[in-house]
Amino acid sequence: MIKHIVMWKLKDSHEGMSKDECIAKIKQELEGLKSAIPEIKTMELGKNFNELPVSFDVALYSEFESMEDLEIYQKHPEHVKVAQFIRQIRTDVALADYET
């Protein structure tokens, strides 16, 4: 099983959207990928409530059966579209992929 964890720090606003509105859009779009990409076995997205300076705003946890399935997910046009939006609004990112 492949575990894919991503965390983002976001800008305070983007094109008239507040940070909370951006988080809601990310959540809706990423969770919508579950029905479009069958290789996603599990996906959770959460808004951080910890306000320490080292904290990230949003965390994504997902699971895939294989590295190949993770690659299919990452290259899928719908995922690419969401990733492009996130790149516009993030100020920092942390990523970990590992196998269990």
Sequence and secondary structure as in RCSB ss.txt:
>XXXX:A:sequence
MIKHIVMWKLKDSHEGMSKDECIAKIKQELEGLKSAIPEIKTMELGKNFNELPVSFDVALYSEFESMEDLEIYQK
HPEHVKVAQFIRQIRTDVALADYET
>XXXX:A:secstr
 EEEEEEEEE SEETTEEHHHHHHHHHHHHHHHHHH TT  EEEEEE     TT  SEEEEEEESSHHHHHHHHH
SHHHHHHHHHHHHHEEEEEEEEEE 
